[in-house]
Amino acid sequence: MAKLSVKEVVAQVSHEFLQEQGLCLYDVEFVKEGKDWFLRVYIDKIWEDKEEYISLEDCEKVSRFLSDRLDETDPIEQNYFLEVSSPGLERTLKTQSDYRKYKGRLIEISLYEALRGHKKYQGVLASFDEENIVIEDENKNEIMLPLDKVAKVKLKVVF
């Protein structure tokens, strides 16, 4: 049997606990910075009828749980610092679920290469499928962008 990645280990260990708390695993990073390793776990709320965001208490609760569980099972060879946080307001949209969740919201799209003279587009997420993202710009024009040209999609927050 293949050895699980750190991301898979964290997902397995935390899945049930996160669901019980009304949370989900957004992303996991295991990176070396200088001489130290960091396990960064990003959590999000599972939205039912309204938008809800991660609190400091949510991060503390998950941090304590993961710290205890990972110490018990000791699946990671290196010493590391555990950090648990929200993905932030200008989070990257990674999954179809993210696109559904944030449909109708302002997003910024970065492309691998220029398309129609631009590498960045901003607009309201109008629709999406397996091949394209459609945004509506400030003039109410629909712009279709092929997903295979998209490097990054993130929420855009205007203050």
RARAMO-V769007 format. One line per field, one symbol per residue. phi: phi as a letter, one per 40 degrees, with the letter a starting at -180 (. if undefined). burial: b if it has 16 or more other ideal C-beta (glycine too) atoms within 10 Angstrom, else e. Layout:
phi=???
burial=???
This chain:
phi=.ccccdccccccccdcdccccgbaccabbbbbbgcbbbbbbbbacccbbacbbcbccdccccccdcdccccccfcbcccabcbbaccgcccccbbdcccccbdgbcbbbbbcacbfgbbbbbicccaaacbabbbbcccgccbcbcdccccabbcbbbc
burial=eeeeebeebbeebbeeebeebebebbebebeeeeeebebebbbbbeeeeeeeebeeebbebbbebbeebbeeeeeeeeebebebbbbeeebebeeeebbeebeeebbbbebeeeeeeeeebebbbeebeeeebebbeeeeeebebeeeebeebbbeeee
